[in-house]
Amino acid sequence: MKKRVIVSWSSGKDSTLTLCRLIANDNYDVVGLYTTFVNGEVPFQATPIDIVRSQAAQVGLPLVLIELDEVFPPNTIYQAAVIDGIQNSGLNIDAVAFGDMFCNGIEQYRRSYIEPQGWECVFPLLGQSSERLAKEIIDLGIVTHISTIDTSQLDPVFLGRRYDHQLLEQLPDGCDPCGEDGEFHTLVTDAPCFSQAVPVELHTTINEGRFHHHIFRLSKQEI
């Protein structure tokens, strides 16, 4: 029997590729998405929750929203919030999937609080080449824009740019093609698993020290 899996959903390219791979995997049945958020938006991506809701609607899956009081709560508080949110969602699951790519201890951390609940941890992208994954994201037709730049690692000129092969070629030496060292974060507006694109427009740009954000909002036709 297929394992019922919920996907950790950031609104960006990594979680979208994770979802696409699981939908294509006969061993899993994706039954929902869950998103943690602070002050009405996804941290790092700075994606408003109404856009996340629209993404989930286009995917056709229920969305579990888990509100946090701060971006970096203590591990015990974060873990309890995620577990409680999933357990109280009404979804019957066997596994939780994450879009982590680097083997930097994150797998062990996820397993430490997910597996004691009797759930499997699934990492469809873990340990794979960033170069190959970046090309797969683009070639699959996952439409992505750069929503956040860490200006200590990447020129803010890339902010808002479409994530495509041309952008990959223009990234400086030492920049991970998937932004896995925190150089940038992304927002996905369309993908093969979406019934239609999520219409967004640039609302404003916010510069918070080293971090610059493009704040998108649903376009008027969607509101």
C-alpha positions as CSV (number, residue, x, y, z in Angstrom):
1,M,0.0,0.0,0.0
2,K,1.1,3.5,-0.7
3,K,2.4,5.5,2.3
4,R,0.4,8.6,3.1
5,V,2.8,11.6,3.2
6,I,2.5,15.2,4.1
7,V,5.1,17.6,2.6
8,S,6.8,20.4,4.5
9,W,6.0,23.4,2.2
10,S,8.1,26.5,2.1
11,S,6.5,28.1,-1.0
12,G,9.8,27.7,-2.8
13,K,11.5,25.5,-5.4
14,D,12.9,22.8,-3.1
15,S,9.5,21.9,-1.6
16,T,7.9,22.1,-5.0
17,L,10.4,19.7,-6.6
18,T,9.9,17.4,-3.5
19,L,6.2,17.4,-4.2
20,C,6.6,16.7,-7.9
21,R,8.8,13.8,-7.2
22,L,6.5,12.3,-4.6
23,I,3.4,12.6,-6.9
24,A,5.4,10.7,-9.5
25,N,6.4,8.0,-6.9
26,D,4.1,5.0,-6.8
27,N,5.2,4.3,-3.2
28,Y,3.6,7.5,-1.8
29,D,0.2,9.2,-1.7
30,V,0.6,12.9,-1.0
31,V,-2.3,13.9,1.3
32,G,-1.4,17.4,2.4
33,L,1.1,20.2,2.8
34,Y,2.2,22.0,6.0
35,T,3.7,25.4,6.4
36,T,5.2,27.2,9.5
37,F,4.8,30.9,9.5
38,V,5.5,34.0,11.6
39,N,3.5,37.2,11.5
40,G,1.5,36.2,8.4
41,E,4.4,35.1,6.2
42,V,6.8,32.3,5.6
43,P,10.2,33.2,7.1
44,F,13.2,33.7,4.7
45,Q,11.0,33.5,1.6
46,A,8.8,36.3,3.0
47,T,5.8,34.8,1.3
48,P,2.4,36.0,2.5
49,I,0.2,33.2,3.7
50,D,-2.6,34.1,1.2
51,I,-0.1,33.2,-1.6
52,V,0.7,29.9,0.2
53,R,-3.0,29.2,0.4
54,S,-3.4,29.8,-3.4
55,Q,-0.5,27.5,-4.1
56,A,-2.1,24.7,-2.1
57,A,-5.4,25.3,-3.9
58,Q,-3.7,25.0,-7.3
59,V,-2.1,21.7,-6.1
60,G,-5.5,20.5,-4.8
61,L,-4.2,19.5,-1.4
62,P,-5.2,20.6,2.1
63,L,-2.8,23.0,3.8
64,V,-1.9,22.8,7.5
65,L,-0.8,26.2,8.8
66,I,1.4,26.2,11.9
67,E,2.0,29.6,13.4
68,L,5.2,30.3,15.4
69,D,5.9,33.2,17.7
70,E,9.3,33.9,16.3
71,V,11.5,32.9,13.3
72,F,14.0,30.9,15.5
73,P,12.0,29.4,18.5
74,P,13.8,26.9,20.7
75,N,14.0,23.5,19.2
76,T,11.6,22.0,21.7
77,I,8.9,24.6,20.9
78,Y,9.3,24.3,17.2
79,Q,9.2,20.5,17.2
80,A,6.1,20.5,19.4
81,A,4.3,23.0,17.2
82,V,5.0,20.9,14.1
83,I,3.9,17.6,15.7
84,D,0.8,19.2,17.3
85,G,-0.1,20.9,14.0
86,I,0.1,17.7,12.0
87,Q,-1.6,15.5,14.7
88,N,-4.5,18.0,15.0
89,S,-4.9,18.5,11.2
90,G,-7.3,15.6,10.8
91,L,-5.0,14.1,8.2
92,N,-4.0,10.4,8.6
93,I,-0.3,10.2,7.6
94,D,2.5,7.6,7.6
95,A,5.3,9.9,6.6
96,V,6.6,13.5,6.5
97,A,8.6,14.7,3.5
98,F,11.3,17.5,3.5
99,G,13.1,19.2,0.6
100,D,16.5,19.3,2.3
101,M,19.4,18.8,0.0
102,F,22.6,18.9,2.0
103,C,23.9,16.1,4.3
104,N,24.8,18.5,7.1
105,G,23.0,16.9,10.1
106,I,19.5,18.1,9.1
107,E,18.4,14.5,8.4
108,Q,19.2,13.4,11.9
109,Y,17.6,16.4,13.4
110,R,14.3,15.8,11.4
111,R,14.3,12.2,12.3
112,S,14.8,12.9,16.0
113,Y,11.3,14.4,16.5
114,I,9.4,13.0,13.5
115,E,10.1,9.2,13.9
116,P,9.2,9.0,17.6
117,Q,5.6,9.8,16.4
118,G,5.6,6.7,14.3
119,W,6.1,8.6,11.0
120,E,8.7,7.9,8.4
121,C,11.0,10.8,7.3
122,V,11.3,11.2,3.5
123,F,14.1,13.1,1.8
124,P,13.7,12.9,-2.0
125,L,16.5,15.4,-2.7
126,L,19.0,14.7,0.0
127,G,22.6,14.3,-1.0
128,Q,22.1,15.0,-4.7
129,S,24.0,17.5,-6.8
130,S,22.8,21.1,-6.5
131,E,23.7,21.6,-10.2
132,R,21.6,18.6,-11.3
133,L,18.7,19.6,-9.0
134,A,18.7,23.2,-10.3
135,K,18.5,22.1,-13.9
136,E,15.7,19.6,-13.0
137,I,13.7,22.4,-11.4
138,I,14.0,24.6,-14.4
139,D,13.5,21.8,-17.0
140,L,10.4,20.5,-15.2
141,G,8.8,23.9,-15.8
142,I,8.7,25.0,-12.1
143,V,8.4,28.7,-12.5
144,T,10.4,30.3,-9.7
145,H,11.5,33.9,-8.7
146,I,14.2,35.0,-6.3
147,S,12.3,36.5,-3.3
148,T,15.2,37.0,-0.8
149,I,18.9,37.7,-1.2
150,D,21.6,37.5,1.5
151,T,23.6,40.5,0.3
152,S,26.7,39.3,2.2
153,Q,26.8,36.3,-0.3
154,L,25.0,37.5,-3.4
155,D,24.6,40.8,-5.3
156,P,21.0,42.2,-4.7
157,V,20.8,42.7,-8.5
158,F,19.5,39.1,-8.6
159,L,16.5,39.9,-6.4
160,G,13.2,39.3,-8.2
161,R,14.9,37.5,-11.1
162,R,13.4,34.5,-12.8
163,Y,15.2,31.3,-11.8
164,D,16.3,30.0,-15.1
165,H,19.3,28.7,-17.0
166,Q,20.5,32.2,-17.7
167,L,20.5,33.1,-14.0
168,L,22.4,29.9,-13.2
169,E,25.1,30.9,-15.7
170,Q,25.4,34.3,-14.1
171,L,25.7,33.2,-10.5
172,P,29.2,34.0,-9.2
173,D,31.7,31.3,-8.4
174,G,31.1,29.8,-5.0
175,C,27.4,30.4,-5.1
176,D,25.4,27.2,-4.7
177,P,23.0,26.9,-7.7
178,C,20.1,26.1,-5.4
179,G,21.0,28.7,-2.8
180,E,21.6,26.0,-0.2
181,D,24.2,28.0,1.7
182,G,21.5,30.7,2.3
183,E,22.5,32.9,-0.6
184,F,18.9,33.3,-1.8
185,H,15.4,32.0,-1.3
186,T,12.6,31.6,-3.8
187,L,8.8,31.7,-4.6
188,V,7.2,29.3,-7.0
189,T,4.2,30.6,-9.0
190,D,3.6,27.6,-11.3
191,A,4.6,24.0,-11.7
192,P,3.5,20.8,-13.4
193,C,1.5,19.9,-10.2
194,F,-0.4,23.2,-10.2
195,S,-3.7,23.3,-12.0
196,Q,-2.9,26.9,-13.1
197,A,-0.3,29.6,-12.3
198,V,-0.7,31.6,-9.1
199,P,-0.9,35.2,-10.3
200,V,1.3,37.5,-8.2
201,E,2.7,41.0,-8.5
202,L,5.5,42.8,-6.7
203,H,4.1,44.7,-3.8
204,T,7.3,46.2,-2.3
205,T,11.0,45.7,-1.6
206,I,12.2,45.6,1.9
207,N,15.9,45.8,2.9
208,E,16.5,44.4,6.4
209,G,20.3,44.8,6.8
210,R,22.0,42.1,4.8
211,F,18.7,40.6,3.7
212,H,16.7,42.1,0.9
213,H,13.2,40.9,0.1
214,H,10.8,41.2,-2.8
215,I,7.4,41.1,-1.2
216,F,4.9,39.6,-3.6
217,R,1.1,39.7,-3.3
218,L,-1.7,38.1,-5.2
219,S,-2.6,40.1,-8.2
220,K,-5.9,41.9,-8.2
221,Q,-7.5,39.3,-10.5
222,E,-6.9,36.7,-7.8
223,I,-8.1,38.7,-4.8
